[in-house]
Amino acid sequence: MVLGMSLRVDLLRKPHVKEARLWKPSSRSGWVECILCHRRCLIAPGKYGVCGVRLNIDGKLYTLVYGLLTAVNLDPIEKKPLMHFYPASSVVSISTVGCNFFCKFCQNWEISQSRLERGLAGVQFTAERVVELALAYEAQGITYTYNEPTIFYEFLEDTARQAHKRGLFNTMVTNGYMTPEAVDELGNLMDAVTVDFKGGGSREFYDKIMNVRDPDLIYETLIAMKDKGWWIEVTNLVVPKYGDDEEHIRKIARWIVENLNPETPFHLLRFHPDYKLTDIPWTPIQTLEKLAKIAINEGLKHVYIGNVPGHPLEHTYCPNCGYKVIERYGFTITDYKLKEDNRCPKCGYKLNIKGHYIGRSTGYPIPLIW
C-alpha cells in the first residue's frame, strides 16, 4: 500500500496517531525495524507491522492506537490473575485493538484480532483521563490488558508515568513477547506483571495454534522483568488435545523454580472453547489437578487452578505449615487470615506477597465506558 499525500496528512492529524517509540531505520531505504516485540518486524513504507497498529509513514514508524481505548473496566486484581500483589485491590483495566499473536482460542478476539483499517474504533482518552478515572473510582492501580499491551506501548508508558505521579501502581497482562529493550525502557514504571504461557509453551502449539515462531524467547523477557524488579506471576492456559502435555508443565515449573523464585505464583487456567478453536471441550478438572501436582512436585509453593470457582487451589496456603491463609471464590477474597507483614497466623512464616490487603474489591468487573 502506498500512502497518498492526503491520506498521510489526514492520518497524522488524528489524536490516536503518534510517532512510535522503540524502532530504528533499517539498512534498506525507507524501511524501519520495530524493536518492541520479539518479532522485530522489518516494515516497508506504507506497511503495517504484524500487530496491525504500527505503520511506516515516510520512513518513520507510527502507532495508530494512542489512547484509542476499546475497553475501560474496574476490575479486581485477582482477575489478572495477581493473587499475591495487593490482595483485594481494584484496578482500572484498559485495552486498544490489535495483537502480535494470532491465538485461535482468544477470548478477546473481537479486539485483539481486529485492525483499524477494518473500521473498528474506540473511545479517545488521554493518559491523564485514565488516571483521573482510576482515582475517582478509588482504584489502587491501572492494568494494561485484554489485548496485548506491548503493542500500545506509547500510551502504556505515558499512562504509567502519570499513574506513579498520583500514587497508583501499574500492572500488565502480557504474552511475554516484549523485547528486553522494551522492558528496559519501561524500567521502574511497571510494578507487577502476569506473563501468560499457552499450551505449556510448546513450540508446536505456538506455531500451529498461535502463529508464533519461538516461545522460548518468553524466558528471556522474564529474566529482563526480574532484573527490573517487577513482581511476576506466571499463568499457563491448559488446552486439551493440543496443549496439555505433562513434560511442558514440568519444564515451565522447573524453570520458574531455578530462575525466578519457588514461591512465584503459578496459575493453571482452564480452557473454554472460543473464536476458532471450538472443536474441543473445556479442560477436564482432573487434568488441571494432575498438572498442578506436577508443578508442586517440581518445587513450586503456590500453584493455583483458575477458571474453576470453588476449587481448593483457588486458595493460598502457607508453604511452611499448610494452613489456609487466604480463601477465595472466583475473584473474591472471602477470608484473609494473614497477620501484619503477611505472616501466617499459625507458624509466623512470611509469605511471598507484595503489599497489604486492601479489602475493598467488588470481586467482579464493572464497565466504565459502555
C-alpha positions as CSV (number, residue, x, y, z in Angstrom):
1,M,0.0,0.0,0.0
2,V,1.3,3.4,-1.0
3,L,0.0,6.2,1.2
4,G,-1.1,9.3,-0.8
5,M,-0.3,12.8,0.5
6,S,-3.9,13.4,1.5
7,L,-4.1,10.2,3.4
8,R,-0.8,10.8,5.2
9,V,-1.9,14.3,6.2
10,D,-5.3,13.0,7.4
11,L,-3.7,10.2,9.5
12,L,-1.1,12.5,11.1
13,R,-3.8,14.9,12.3
14,K,-5.7,12.2,14.3
15,P,-5.1,12.2,18.0
16,H,-4.5,8.5,18.2
17,V,-1.6,8.6,15.6
18,K,1.7,9.3,17.3
19,E,5.3,8.7,16.3
20,A,6.2,5.3,17.8
21,R,9.0,4.5,20.3
22,L,11.4,1.6,20.1
23,W,12.1,1.5,16.4
24,K,15.1,2.3,14.2
25,P,15.7,2.9,10.5
26,S,16.5,-0.3,8.5
27,S,19.6,-0.6,6.2
28,R,17.0,-0.8,3.4
29,S,16.0,2.7,2.3
30,G,12.7,3.8,3.7
31,W,12.2,0.7,5.8
32,V,12.1,0.6,9.6
33,E,12.8,-2.1,12.2
34,C,10.4,-2.3,15.2
35,I,12.2,-3.4,18.3
36,L,9.1,-3.5,20.6
37,C,8.4,-7.3,20.5
38,H,10.4,-10.4,19.6
39,R,9.0,-10.4,16.1
40,R,11.3,-7.4,15.4
41,C,9.3,-6.6,12.2
42,L,11.0,-5.1,9.2
43,I,8.4,-2.8,7.8
44,A,8.3,-1.3,4.3
45,P,6.9,2.2,3.6
46,G,3.1,2.2,3.8
47,K,3.0,-1.1,5.5
48,Y,1.9,-2.3,9.0
49,G,3.8,-4.4,11.5
50,V,2.4,-7.9,12.3
51,C,0.3,-6.3,15.1
52,G,-1.6,-4.2,12.6
53,V,-1.4,-1.0,14.6
54,R,2.2,0.3,13.8
55,L,2.6,1.8,10.4
56,N,5.6,3.0,8.4
57,I,4.8,6.5,7.1
58,D,7.6,8.0,5.0
59,G,10.3,6.1,6.8
60,K,9.1,6.7,10.3
61,L,7.1,4.3,12.5
62,Y,3.8,5.5,13.9
63,T,1.4,4.0,16.4
64,L,-2.3,4.2,15.4
65,V,-3.8,3.4,18.7
66,Y,-2.5,6.1,21.1
67,G,-5.3,6.5,23.7
68,L,-7.8,4.8,21.4
69,L,-9.4,2.5,24.0
70,T,-11.8,-0.3,23.4
71,A,-12.4,-1.2,27.0
72,V,-12.1,0.6,30.3
73,N,-13.2,-1.6,33.3
74,L,-12.9,-1.5,37.0
75,D,-11.5,-5.0,37.9
76,P,-10.4,-6.9,41.0
77,I,-6.7,-7.5,40.9
78,E,-7.4,-11.2,41.2
79,K,-8.9,-11.2,37.7
80,K,-5.5,-10.6,36.2
81,P,-4.8,-13.0,37.9
82,L,-2.5,-11.4,40.5
83,M,-3.0,-13.3,43.8
84,H,0.0,-12.1,45.7
85,F,0.0,-8.4,44.8
86,Y,-2.0,-6.0,46.9
87,P,-4.8,-8.6,47.6
88,A,-8.4,-7.4,47.0
89,S,-7.2,-4.2,45.4
90,S,-9.0,-2.7,42.4
91,V,-7.6,-1.6,39.1
92,V,-8.8,0.3,36.0
93,S,-8.1,-2.0,33.1
94,I,-7.6,-0.6,29.6
95,S,-7.1,-2.0,26.1
96,T,-6.9,-1.0,22.4
97,V,-7.1,-3.2,19.3
98,G,-4.6,-5.5,17.6
99,C,-2.1,-8.1,18.8
100,N,1.2,-9.6,17.9
101,F,-0.1,-13.1,18.4
102,F,-2.9,-14.9,16.4
103,C,-4.3,-17.3,19.0
104,K,-7.1,-19.4,17.6
105,F,-8.7,-19.6,21.1
106,C,-8.5,-15.9,22.1
107,Q,-11.4,-14.9,24.3
108,N,-10.9,-11.2,23.4
109,W,-10.6,-11.8,19.7
110,E,-13.1,-9.1,18.8
111,I,-10.4,-6.5,19.8
112,S,-7.1,-8.5,19.6
113,Q,-7.7,-9.7,16.1
114,S,-9.3,-6.6,14.8
115,R,-7.5,-4.0,12.8
116,L,-8.2,-0.3,12.4
117,E,-8.4,-0.4,8.6
118,R,-11.5,-2.7,9.1
119,G,-13.3,0.1,10.8
120,L,-13.2,-0.8,14.4
121,A,-12.7,2.3,16.6
122,G,-12.6,3.1,20.2
123,V,-13.0,6.0,22.6
124,Q,-10.2,8.6,22.7
125,F,-8.6,9.0,26.1
126,T,-5.6,10.9,27.4
127,A,-3.3,9.4,30.0
128,E,-4.4,11.9,32.5
129,R,-8.1,11.0,32.0
130,V,-7.4,7.3,32.7
131,V,-5.6,8.2,35.9
132,E,-8.4,10.6,37.0
133,L,-10.9,7.8,36.3
134,A,-8.9,5.4,38.5
135,L,-8.8,7.9,41.3
136,A,-12.5,8.7,41.0
137,Y,-13.4,5.1,41.5
138,E,-10.9,4.7,44.3
139,A,-8.8,2.1,42.4
140,Q,-5.3,1.4,43.6
141,G,-3.8,0.9,40.2
142,I,-4.1,0.6,36.4
143,T,-3.7,-2.6,34.4
144,Y,-2.9,-2.8,30.7
145,T,-4.7,-5.9,29.4
146,Y,-7.4,-7.6,27.3
147,N,-5.3,-7.2,24.1
148,E,-1.5,-7.4,24.2
149,P,-0.3,-4.2,26.0
150,T,3.1,-4.4,24.3
151,I,1.6,-3.1,21.1
152,F,0.1,0.1,22.7
153,Y,3.4,0.7,24.4
154,E,3.4,4.5,23.9
155,F,0.1,5.1,25.7
156,L,1.1,2.5,28.3
157,E,4.3,4.3,29.1
158,D,2.7,7.7,29.3
159,T,-0.2,6.5,31.4
160,A,2.1,4.5,33.7
161,R,4.2,7.6,34.3
162,Q,1.1,9.7,35.3
163,A,-0.2,6.9,37.5
164,H,3.0,6.8,39.5
165,K,2.9,10.5,40.0
166,R,-0.6,10.2,41.5
167,G,0.3,7.2,43.8
168,L,-1.2,4.4,41.7
169,F,0.6,1.2,40.8
170,N,0.9,-0.3,37.3
171,T,0.4,-3.9,36.2
172,M,0.1,-5.6,32.8
173,V,-1.1,-8.9,31.5
174,T,1.1,-9.9,28.6
175,N,2.0,-12.8,26.4
176,G,5.7,-12.2,27.3
177,Y,6.9,-11.3,23.8
178,M,8.1,-7.8,24.8
179,T,11.8,-7.4,24.0
180,P,14.3,-6.9,26.8
181,E,15.0,-3.5,25.2
182,A,11.3,-2.6,25.8
183,V,11.4,-3.9,29.4
184,D,14.5,-1.8,30.0
185,E,12.9,1.3,28.5
186,L,9.8,0.8,30.7
187,G,12.0,0.4,33.7
188,N,10.5,1.1,37.1
189,L,7.2,2.4,35.7
190,M,5.8,-1.2,35.8
191,D,5.2,-2.7,39.3
192,A,3.7,-6.1,38.5
193,V,3.2,-8.4,35.5
194,T,1.3,-11.5,34.7
195,V,3.0,-13.4,31.9
196,D,0.7,-15.8,30.1
197,F,2.0,-19.0,28.6
198,K,-0.3,-21.1,26.5
199,G,-0.2,-24.8,25.8
200,G,2.7,-25.3,28.1
201,G,5.0,-23.2,26.0
202,S,5.2,-25.9,23.3
203,R,6.9,-24.8,20.1
204,E,4.5,-26.9,18.1
205,F,1.4,-25.4,19.9
206,Y,2.7,-21.8,19.4
207,D,3.4,-22.4,15.7
208,K,0.2,-24.3,14.8
209,I,-2.3,-22.6,17.1
210,M,-0.9,-19.1,17.6
211,N,1.4,-18.4,14.6
212,V,4.4,-17.7,16.9
213,R,7.8,-19.0,16.0
214,D,9.8,-19.1,19.2
215,P,8.1,-19.2,22.6
216,D,11.4,-19.8,24.4
217,L,12.1,-16.1,23.9
218,I,9.5,-15.5,26.6
219,Y,12.0,-16.8,29.2
220,E,14.5,-14.1,28.1
221,T,11.8,-11.5,28.7
222,L,11.0,-13.0,32.1
223,I,14.7,-12.6,33.1
224,A,14.6,-9.0,32.0
225,M,11.5,-8.3,34.0
226,K,13.0,-10.0,37.1
227,D,16.2,-7.8,36.7
228,K,14.0,-4.7,36.7
229,G,12.3,-5.8,40.0
230,W,8.8,-6.3,38.6
231,W,6.5,-8.5,40.6
232,I,5.9,-11.6,38.5
233,E,3.1,-14.2,38.4
234,V,3.0,-16.8,35.6
235,T,0.0,-18.4,34.0
236,N,-0.5,-21.2,31.6
237,L,-3.6,-22.0,29.6
238,V,-4.2,-25.7,29.5
239,V,-5.7,-26.6,26.1
240,P,-7.0,-30.2,25.9
241,K,-5.6,-32.3,23.0
242,Y,-3.4,-29.5,21.7
243,G,-1.5,-28.2,24.7
244,D,-1.8,-30.3,27.9
245,D,1.5,-32.3,27.8
246,E,2.9,-33.0,31.3
247,E,6.5,-32.5,30.3
248,H,5.8,-29.0,29.1
249,I,4.3,-28.1,32.5
250,R,7.3,-29.7,34.2
251,K,9.6,-27.6,32.1
252,I,7.9,-24.3,33.0
253,A,7.7,-25.2,36.7
254,R,11.3,-26.2,36.9
255,W,12.4,-23.1,35.1
256,I,10.4,-20.8,37.5
257,V,12.0,-22.6,40.5
258,E,15.5,-22.2,39.1
259,N,15.3,-18.7,37.6
260,L,12.6,-16.8,39.5
261,N,11.6,-18.0,42.9
262,P,9.9,-21.2,44.2
263,E,7.2,-19.0,45.7
264,T,6.4,-17.3,42.4
265,P,2.6,-17.9,41.9
266,F,1.9,-20.2,39.0
267,H,-1.7,-20.4,37.6
268,L,-3.0,-23.3,35.6
269,L,-6.0,-21.9,33.7
270,R,-9.0,-23.9,32.4
271,F,-9.6,-23.5,28.7
272,H,-13.0,-22.9,27.3
273,P,-13.8,-23.1,23.5
274,D,-13.8,-19.7,21.8
275,Y,-13.1,-18.0,18.5
276,K,-11.7,-20.5,16.0
277,L,-10.9,-23.3,18.5
278,T,-14.4,-24.6,19.3
279,D,-13.9,-28.3,18.4
280,I,-12.7,-29.3,21.8
281,P,-14.4,-29.1,25.3
282,W,-13.4,-27.3,28.5
283,T,-10.3,-28.6,30.2
284,P,-11.1,-31.5,32.5
285,I,-10.6,-30.5,36.1
286,Q,-8.8,-33.8,36.6
287,T,-6.2,-32.7,34.0
288,L,-5.7,-29.4,35.8
289,E,-5.2,-31.2,39.1
290,K,-2.7,-33.7,37.6
291,L,-0.7,-30.8,36.2
292,A,-0.9,-28.9,39.4
293,K,0.6,-31.8,41.3
294,I,3.5,-32.0,38.8
295,A,4.2,-28.3,39.3
296,I,4.2,-28.7,43.1
297,N,6.4,-31.7,42.9
298,E,8.9,-29.6,40.9
299,G,9.2,-27.3,43.9
300,L,6.6,-24.5,43.3
301,K,5.0,-23.4,46.5
302,H,1.9,-21.5,45.2
303,V,0.1,-23.3,42.4
304,Y,-3.4,-22.2,41.5
305,I,-6.2,-23.5,39.3
306,G,-8.0,-20.8,37.6
307,N,-11.5,-20.6,35.9
308,V,-12.8,-23.2,38.3
309,P,-14.7,-21.3,41.0
310,G,-14.8,-23.1,44.3
311,H,-11.8,-25.3,43.7
312,P,-9.4,-25.8,46.7
313,L,-6.5,-24.5,44.6
314,E,-8.1,-21.0,44.4
315,H,-6.9,-20.6,48.0
316,T,-3.5,-19.6,49.3
317,Y,-1.8,-21.9,51.7
318,C,1.2,-21.3,54.0
319,P,4.2,-23.1,52.3
320,N,5.6,-23.8,55.7
321,C,2.7,-25.3,57.7
322,G,0.0,-25.7,55.0
323,Y,-2.6,-23.5,56.8
324,K,-5.1,-21.9,54.6
325,V,-4.3,-18.2,54.9
326,I,-6.4,-16.7,52.1
327,E,-9.8,-18.1,51.0
328,R,-11.3,-17.1,47.6
329,Y,-14.3,-17.8,45.5
330,G,-13.6,-16.8,41.9
331,F,-12.1,-13.2,42.0
332,T,-13.5,-12.6,45.5
333,I,-11.5,-13.0,48.7
334,T,-13.9,-14.5,51.3
335,D,-11.4,-14.7,54.2
336,Y,-8.0,-13.1,54.8
337,K,-6.1,-14.5,57.8
338,L,-2.6,-13.2,57.3
339,K,-1.2,-11.1,60.1
340,E,0.8,-7.9,59.6
341,D,3.8,-8.2,57.3
342,N,1.9,-11.0,55.5
343,R,2.8,-13.6,58.1
344,C,1.0,-16.9,58.7
345,P,-1.1,-16.7,61.9
346,K,-0.2,-20.3,62.8
347,C,3.5,-20.5,62.3
348,G,4.7,-17.0,61.6
349,Y,6.1,-17.7,58.2
350,K,6.3,-14.7,56.0
351,L,4.6,-15.3,52.7
352,N,5.8,-14.0,49.3
353,I,3.1,-11.3,49.0
354,K,3.7,-7.8,47.8
355,G,1.8,-5.0,49.5
356,H,-1.0,-5.1,52.1
357,Y,-4.6,-6.4,52.0
358,I,-6.9,-3.7,50.6
359,G,-10.2,-5.5,51.2
360,R,-12.4,-3.2,49.1
361,S,-12.6,-5.0,45.8
362,T,-16.1,-5.7,44.4
363,G,-14.9,-9.1,43.2
364,Y,-16.3,-8.6,39.7
365,P,-15.6,-6.3,36.8
366,I,-17.5,-3.1,36.2
367,P,-17.5,-1.5,32.7
368,L,-16.7,2.2,32.9
369,I,-17.2,3.4,29.3
370,W,-20.0,1.2,28.0
